[in-house]
Amino acid sequence: MVKRNALGKGLGALLENAETDITSSTVHRSPNTVANIELENIIANPFQPRTEFEEEALNELVDSIRLHGIIQPVTVRKVGVDKFELISGERRTRAAIMLGLSEIPAYIRLANDQEMLEMALIENIQREDLNAIEISLSYKRLLDECGLKQEELGDRVGKKRSTVNNYLRLLKLPESIQRGIINNEISMGHARALINVEDEQVQQAIFEQAVKENLSVRRVEELVKAFQNGLFEQKEVAEPSTPQPKASFREYKPYKDLLVEKLGSKVEFKATRGEKGQLIIHFDDKLHLTDILEKLREIS
């Protein structure tokens, strides 16, 4: 029997090709089942929303798997005969490779690209060690790339629409403040307060003050409110300068003696910086003060 050319015959024709047939499989490796899969047959998830994996946490996972094994299977999609693409569980897969394992338990699914991206993002969001910016970026990808509305997104991730919106608003903050959230310099509570400041310079000033002085969320909220009421004063970092010597008033001694003689009271000169200083005239009581003022009028 002559095999017909599959070109132009659509998906059904393509599925006749054993190399791309996602419906055919070896025993116990059909979709919607759990099976041990060789690690060499699993390829990376191109939609993986997480790009950084903390080395210490990964090493701890390696130790846990070495002791207890892999308790929760990873999730993959079938892309060919004994070929699978990772949907979720990249940390477990990396740990298994580090341990030198040859296979890993996996739940096998059928999924198109959009479904795969959505599953990977939602699985990533449900992790406990994500910072607020990572969650915010995952929410945004679900909205932009999966075409979800905020109400639908809230249902998918088990959050209220207001909660989802609060995370998305964090992405409006300057990059330096977003980096502060990622580095645990401030919390999401601090960041939510800063969002209400429209002036980016003031935002940055309050952020830097919060980090430097380890301010509470409530204190940051107070500073934001002060700005909104026109009461916030931005702290300026003084430029380092050469210290100026205190002024010397030796040359002014004749003036001091003259004032003592004219006013009949004790007079002091106090130096501050440069040629600046203070003139202090002492008085004993109200009557004495009145007398001094009269003499000052005469001098002027």
C-alpha positions in Angstrom: 0.0 0.0 0.0 1.3 3.4 -1.0 1.4 5.9 1.8 -0.2 9.1 0.9 1.5 12.5 1.2 0.4 14.0 4.5 1.0 17.5 3.4 -2.1 19.6 3.5 -4.2 16.9 5.2 -4.5 18.8 8.5 -3.9 17.7 12.1 -5.3 14.2 11.5 -2.7 13.5 8.9 0.1 14.8 11.1 -1.0 12.5 13.9 -0.3 9.6 11.6 3.4 10.4 12.0 4.8 8.5 14.9 7.3 11.2 15.6 4.6 13.8 16.4 1.8 11.6 17.5 0.8 12.9 21.0 -2.0 10.3 21.2 0.0 7.2 20.8 2.2 6.1 23.7 3.9 3.2 25.4 2.2 1.4 28.2 1.1 3.5 31.2 2.2 6.7 29.5 -1.1 7.9 28.1 -2.5 11.3 28.9 -4.2 12.0 32.3 -2.1 9.3 34.1 0.9 9.4 36.5 4.0 7.5 35.3 7.8 7.5 35.9 9.4 9.3 32.9 13.0 9.3 32.0 14.5 12.7 32.7 16.3 12.7 29.3 12.8 12.6 27.7 11.6 15.8 29.4 12.3 19.2 27.8 12.2 22.5 29.6 9.1 24.6 29.8 9.4 27.6 27.4 6.7 29.4 29.3 8.4 29.0 32.7 7.6 32.3 34.5 10.4 31.9 37.0 13.9 32.5 35.9 15.8 32.6 39.2 16.1 29.7 41.6 17.7 30.2 45.0 20.7 27.9 45.3 20.3 27.3 49.0 16.6 26.3 48.7 17.4 24.1 45.8 20.1 22.3 47.8 17.6 21.8 50.6 15.2 20.2 48.2 18.0 17.9 46.9 18.6 16.8 50.5 14.8 16.2 51.1 14.5 14.2 47.9 17.6 12.1 48.8 15.9 11.3 52.1 12.2 10.9 51.2 12.1 10.7 47.4 9.9 12.8 45.2 6.5 12.9 46.9 4.6 15.2 44.5 4.8 14.3 40.8 5.8 17.0 38.3 3.3 17.9 35.6 4.2 17.5 31.9 2.4 17.6 28.5 2.9 15.0 25.9 4.5 16.4 22.7 5.5 13.1 20.9 6.2 9.5 21.5 7.9 9.4 24.9 8.6 13.1 24.5 7.3 15.4 27.2 7.4 19.1 28.0 7.5 20.3 31.6 4.5 22.3 32.8 5.3 22.6 36.5 7.9 21.2 38.8 11.1 22.6 37.4 12.7 22.8 40.9 12.0 19.1 41.5 13.3 18.3 38.1 16.5 20.2 38.6 17.0 18.6 42.0 16.5 15.1 40.5 19.1 15.9 37.9 21.5 17.1 40.5 21.0 13.8 42.4 21.7 11.8 39.3 18.3 10.2 39.1 17.3 8.7 35.7 13.5 9.2 36.0 10.9 11.2 37.8 7.2 10.6 38.6 5.0 12.8 36.4 1.3 13.6 35.8 0.8 13.6 32.0 -1.6 16.0 30.4 -2.7 17.2 27.0 -2.5 21.0 26.7 -2.1 23.6 24.1 0.4 26.5 24.4 -2.0 28.9 26.1 -3.3 26.3 28.5 0.3 25.4 29.3 1.3 29.0 30.0 -1.8 29.4 32.2 -1.1 26.2 34.2 2.6 27.2 34.6 1.7 30.7 35.8 -1.0 29.6 38.2 1.2 26.8 39.7 4.0 29.4 40.1 1.7 31.9 41.8 0.7 29.3 44.4 4.2 28.9 45.6 4.8 30.3 49.1 8.2 31.8 48.5 7.3 34.2 45.7 7.8 37.9 46.4 5.0 40.4 45.6 6.6 41.6 42.3 6.9 38.0 41.0 3.2 37.4 41.7 2.3 40.8 40.1 4.2 39.9 36.9 2.5 36.5 36.8 -0.9 38.1 37.1 -0.1 40.5 34.3 1.0 37.7 32.0 -2.2 35.8 32.7 -4.1 38.9 31.7 -2.0 39.9 28.7 -1.0 36.5 27.2 -3.9 34.3 28.3 -6.6 36.8 27.6 -8.2 36.6 31.1 -10.2 39.3 32.7 -9.5 40.4 36.3 -12.7 38.6 37.5 -11.7 35.4 35.7 -8.2 35.7 37.0 -9.4 36.1 40.6 -11.4 32.9 40.2 -8.5 31.0 38.7 -6.1 31.9 41.5 -8.6 31.9 44.3 -8.2 35.7 45.1 -10.6 38.6 45.2 -10.5 41.0 42.3 -9.4 43.8 44.7 -6.4 41.6 45.8 -5.4 41.0 42.2 -5.7 44.7 41.5 -3.5 45.6 44.5 -0.7 43.3 43.1 -1.0 44.8 39.6 -0.7 48.3 40.9 2.7 47.5 42.3 4.0 47.4 38.7 3.4 51.1 38.5 6.1 51.8 41.1 9.5 52.9 40.0 12.0 50.1 39.3 14.1 51.0 42.3 11.1 50.5 44.7 10.1 47.3 42.9 13.7 46.1 43.5 13.3 47.0 47.1 10.3 44.7 47.3 12.2 41.9 45.6 15.1 42.3 48.0 12.8 42.3 51.1 13.8 45.9 52.0 10.1 46.9 52.2 6.9 44.9 52.4 3.9 44.9 50.1 2.2 47.1 52.8 4.8 49.7 52.5 4.6 49.6 48.7 0.8 49.9 48.7 1.1 53.1 50.7 3.8 54.5 48.3 1.5 53.9 45.3 -0.7 56.7 46.6 2.1 59.3 46.1 2.0 60.7 42.5 5.3 62.6 42.8 8.0 60.0 41.9 10.7 62.0 43.7 8.7 62.0 46.9 8.0 58.3 46.5 11.7 57.7 46.2 12.4 59.9 49.3 9.9 58.1 51.5 11.1 54.7 50.2 14.7 55.6 51.1 13.7 56.9 54.5 11.7 53.8 55.2 14.6 51.5 54.3 17.2 53.6 56.2 15.1 54.0 59.4 13.3 50.7 59.2 10.0 52.4 59.3 6.7 50.6 60.0 3.9 50.4 57.4 1.9 52.7 59.6 4.7 55.3 59.7 5.0 55.2 55.9 1.3 55.7 55.6 1.6 58.8 57.9 4.3 60.2 55.7 2.2 59.7 52.6 -0.8 61.4 54.3 1.5 64.3 55.3 2.6 64.7 51.7 -1.0 64.6 50.5 -1.8 67.4 53.1 1.2 69.4 52.0 3.1 68.8 55.2 5.8 66.4 54.1 9.3 67.8 54.0 11.8 65.8 52.0 15.0 65.2 53.9 18.0 66.3 52.0 21.4 64.7 52.2 23.9 67.4 52.9 26.9 67.6 50.6 30.1 67.0 52.4 32.0 70.3 52.9 35.1 71.5 54.4 34.4 72.5 58.1 34.6 76.2 58.6 36.4 77.5 61.7 34.3 79.3 64.3 34.5 83.0 64.0 36.9 84.9 66.3 35.5 88.1 67.8 38.8 89.5 69.2 38.7 92.3 66.6 35.2 93.2 67.8 36.2 93.6 71.5 36.2 97.4 71.2 32.5 97.2 70.1 31.7 94.9 73.0 33.3 97.3 75.5 31.4 100.2 74.0 28.1 98.4 74.3 28.8 97.5 77.9 29.6 101.1 78.6 26.6 102.6 76.8 24.0 100.0 78.0 25.3 99.4 81.5 24.7 95.7 81.0 26.6 92.5 80.5 27.1 91.8 76.7 28.3 88.5 75.1 29.5 87.6 71.6 29.0 83.9 70.6 30.6 82.6 67.4 28.9 80.1 65.1 30.4 79.5 61.6 32.6 81.7 59.5 31.9 85.4 60.4 28.5 84.6 61.8 27.6 84.9 65.5 25.2 86.1 68.1 25.0 89.2 70.3 23.5 88.6 73.7 22.5 91.4 76.0 21.6 90.5 79.6 19.0 92.3 81.7 17.8 91.8 85.3 14.1 92.7 85.0 11.5 94.4 82.9 12.6 97.8 84.1 16.2 97.1 83.2 15.1 95.9 79.7 13.1 99.1 79.1 16.2 101.1 80.0 18.4 99.1 77.6 15.9 99.6 74.8 15.9 103.3 75.4 19.7 103.5 75.2 19.7 101.4 72.0 17.3 103.9 70.4 19.7 106.7 71.4 22.6 104.8 69.9 20.7 104.2 66.6 
